[in-house]
Amino acid sequence: MSQVEYGGAQAQGGGAPQGQGAAPQGRGAGAPQGRGAAAPQGRGRGDAGAFTPEPGAKDLKSVLFNWTWHMGMLRSGAESELIKTMDYHGAGGSIQVNGQPCTLTRYHLQANYLLPGYRTDIACTLKSKQTYSVVENMSGDYAWDDDIVGAELIPGKGKSTPRPETLTERRIRLWASPHGAPKAALAAAAGMHPLQSFGQNPATLLDRQAAAGVKGTTTLTWEGEKAVLTFPVPDVPGATATATLVNYLAERVVVTNGKDTTEFVYSKWADFNNPLFKIDALIPTTTVERKNGTAARNVTSKVTEIGQIYVIVPVPDSIQKAGK
C-alpha cells in the first residue's frame, strides 16, 4: 500500500505537521479581522513584518499580499503563507447527481495543499427520497471514488473505483478553492508551483524572484475597486483562472479550460473555526459552483479547522494498478 503524505512539507516553512486539532499561531492581538479591514499593520509580536502595503496600493505585489493576509493565510512573525491543510464541514446545500439536485446531509472536505490532494465525503437525498453517498478523492496524479472513507486501505474493507476522467475537474476545484486560488495566483506570480511558494512571505518571495529576473504569469487589472487577477491553474495545462476580489477577498473565481468554464462564487466571508479557537482564518459562508452555466454544487459552511492539522490521502493499491 502506498501512502502519500506531505510531499516534503516537513522541510518547508512552518516545520513538521502537527497532530489533529492543531492550528497555526494567531496573528496577534489587535490584528484587523474580516472583510473590509484596513490595510495591514504590524502583527505577531509587535513586529511590523517584512512588508506593509501602502493604503489603497494597487500593484500586484500589494494585492497578493493583501489577499493572503485578509484570508488569514499569513502566519508567524515573518508573515509567511503557512496554510497547509483544511478540514471543512458543510451545514447544507445541494449537489447535482446525474443531472438531478440532491440535498446534502453530509459534506466533509479534507484537503492537503502540499500533496496536493483532498477527499470529500458526501451524502445527500434526491427528490425521489433515494439516498446517495460517495467519497471523492484526488491525490497527486490519481482520482478515484470510495464507498467509505479509506476504502481498501484495510484489505476487504470498502471498495475503491478509479475515476481518472475526473482528475482535471478535481484539480480545478482544489486550485480555485478559497485557499487554493490565492496560493495558485501567488505561485504563478513568482514563476513557480504552489508547493514551492509555500512557507514564504509573499512580498519577500516576489521581490527575490524579480531580482533574479524571473517573470511570473499572474496579471492584474482593475474593475473599479475590484481587483481582477488572472493566472494558470496548477497541473492543468492550458487552464486559466480569473479571480475577482472585493476588499481583497474573492467574490468569484472563473476557470476556463478548453471549451469548459467552471465558476465558483463565494459570499459572506467569516471565521468558521471552533468558537473556542477563532484564529481569524476566513472561509466563505456559501460556495456556489457552476459548470458551463449549470449548477453543480451549492454548499453552506458549518465549521472548519484551517492550518496544520494532519491530513493524508493514501492511494489504494487497486487505484495505482489501474493507472493514473
N, C-alpha and C positions, 0 to 999 in steps of 0.2 A: 504493500500500500504506500502510495506516495502522499506526503503531506507537505503542501506548500505553505510557508509561513510568511515572514515579513520581507522577504526579498532583500535582505541586507540592511533592513531598517535599524537594527540594533547598533549598527556602527555609525548611524547618521545622527543629526541633531536631535536632542531630547533623550538620548540614551536608550537603554533596553526597555522593551514593553513592560508595562506594569500589570498587575493582576486585575481580574474582573472587578469592575466597580471603581477603579482608579480613574482620575481625571487630571488634566493639566492644571498647573498652578493658576490662580486667579490673576487678573490684570491689575490688581492693586486698588485700594480704596480710592474712591473719587473718580474712577475712570468713567467717561461718558458711556451711557448704556443705550442700546437700541437704535432704532431707525431715526435718522434725522439729527443725531447727536452732533455736537460741534466738532470742529477739526480736532484730531487727536492732539492731546498734550502729553506731558510726561506720565508714564505709568510704571508699574513694577515697584521698585523700592525707592521711589522718589527720583528715578533716573529719567532724563528726557529722551532716552533711547537713541538709536543710531540715526533716526530721521524723523522729522516732523514736517509734514506738508504745510505749505502756506495756506491760510484760509481761502477757499474758493479756487485753489490751484486746479488747472485743467490739463496738465500734461500727463502722459501715460504713466510715468513712474508714480506720481502722486495718486492717480486714480486707482492703480493696482494696489498700492499701499493702503489707501483708504478702504477699498473693497474688502480686503482681507482683515483689516483692523476692525471695521464695523461689524463684520461677521463674528469676531471673537476668535479668529484663527491665529493671531499673533500672540505668542506666549513667551515667558521668561524675560529677564532684564534686557536681552538682546532683541526682543520683539521678533522672534523667528516664527516662521509658519510651521506649527507643530501639531496640526490635526491629522492623526494617523488613521483613526477609526471612527465608526459611527454605530450606535445601537439605537434603532428607531422603532417606536410602536405607533401605529396609526389608530385613531379613535373611530374611524368610519370612512365612508365613501363608497366608491364602486370601481370595478374594472370591467373590461369587455372580455367575455368568454365566448368564442365562436360567434362573434358579432352581436351578442346579447349582453345587456347590462347585468352585472352580478354584484349584489350588495355585500360589502365587506363585513365579515365578522372577525377576521384576524388579518393583520398586516404587520409583519415583523421583519424589518430590514436590518441586516448586519453587514457593514462594509469595511474593507481594509484597503485604503487607497494606495498602499505600497505593495500589494500583491501584483497588480491590482485585482480586486475581486469582491464579490458580495454574494449573499444569499437572501432571498425574500420568501418568507413563509406566509402563504396566502390561503385564506379560506373565505368563501362567500356563498351567497344563496341567490339562485336565479329566480325569476318571476314565477316559474313553474314549481317553486319550493324545493327544487333539486339542489343539493349542496355540491360544491366544487372546492377542491383543495389541491395545492401544488407547492413545491419548494423550488423556486427558480435559482439556479446557481451560475456564477461565472467566476473563473479563476484562471488568470493568465490567458492562455490560448484555448481554454476549454469552456464550453457552455453545456449545461445539462439540467434536467429536472429530476427531482426526487419525490417519492410519495410520502416520505417522512424526513425530518431533518437528520442529516448524517447517514442516509441510506447507504447500505453496502459497506460502510466502514467497519461494521461488525459483520462477519460472514453470515449470510442467511437472514439479515435484518434489513427490511426495506428493499426498494427497487429504484435504481438509477436509470434514466433514459437519456441517451445522447441527444443534444439539440444544437448541433453546430450551426444550423441556419439562423439561430438567434444570437450568435456571438456579437455581430455588429450592433444589433439593436441594444443588447445589454451593455456593450461598451459605451454607446451613445448615452444611455440612461445614467451610467456612472459619471461620465465626464461632463454632462450637462446638469448634474445634480447641484444642490445648494453649495456644497463644498468642492465638488469636482470641477465646476466651471471656473471659479477663481484660481484653483490650482492649475488647470489647463491653460488659462489665459496668462498667468504669471510665467509658467514654464516656457510657453511659446515666445513670450516677450524676451526671455533670456536665451532663446535658441536651444532649448533642451527639453527632456521629458519630465513630467511631474515627479518621477522618482528621483531625479537629480536635483530638482529645485527644493525639495522638502527639507525642512530644518534650517532654512536660511532667512535672513531678513530681506524682504522684497526689494527695498531700496538699495541695500548693500549689494545684493546679487546683481541687480540691473546695472549699477554703476561699474561693478567689476567686469561684467560681460561687455559693456560698452567700451571700457578702457582696453579690453583685449581685442576689440574690433569685431565682436560678434553681433550680428544683426538679427533681431528677433522677427517674428512673423505676426505678432499681435498688433492690430491697428486700432486707433481710437478716433471717433468722430463725436460730435455733439448734436443732439436734437433739443434745442432749448437748454434746459437744465438737466436733461437726461444724457448720461454718458453711454455711448454705444461702442462696445468692444467686439472685434471680430478676430477669431483665432482658429487654428486647426484642431480637430478632435484627436486626441492621442490614440494611436493604434488603429485608426480608421482612415486609411489613405484616401485623400480627396474630399473628406467630410469637413465642413466648416461650421463653426458655431458663432452666433451673434448674440451677445448678452446686452440687454438694455437695463441700465441701473438708474434707480431713483433714490437719491440720498445715499448713494454708494451701496445699495442692496439691489439684487437682481429682481426686476419686475417680470422679466421673461428671458428665456434662452431658446433660440431657434436654431436647430441643426439641419443643414442641407447636405444630403448625401445622395448624389446622383439625382434621380427623379423623386426621391423621397424627402419630405420635410417633416421634422418632428418638433413640436413646440411644447415647451414646459413653462407654465405660468405660475408664478409664486406670489403669494399675498400674505399680508399681516405677519411680518417677521416678529418673533418673540423667543424668549429663552424657555424651552420646554424641558430643561433638565430637572432633576429631582428638586422639589421645593426646599429641601434642607441643604441643597448644594448648588445654588444658582451660580453659574460662572460666566454669565454674560456671553454665552456662545449661542448664536441665533439660528433659527430654522423657520421656514415659512409655516404659518398656520395651515394653509391649504396649498396643495400642489395639484395642478391640472395638467395632464399630458394629452396631446392630440397628435395623431399621425395622419398626414395628408388631409388635415381638417376634420378628421373623425375622432371623437373622444375615445381615449384608450384607458386612462386612469384618472381618478379624482380621489385624493387621499387627504384626510384631515389629521393633523398631528395630535398625539396624546402625550407622549413622554419620550425623552431622548437621553442618551448618555454619549457625550461627544469628547473625543480626545485620545486617551491612551489605553482604552480597555482592550482586552485580549480577544482578537477576532482572527480566526483562521478559516480557510475554505479548502479543506483537503479534497483532492481529486480521486474518486474511486478508481480502482484498477480497471473495471469494465469500461469506464469512460476513457481512460488513457489508451486502452487497447482498441477502442473504436476510432481513435484518431482525433486530431484537432479540427 
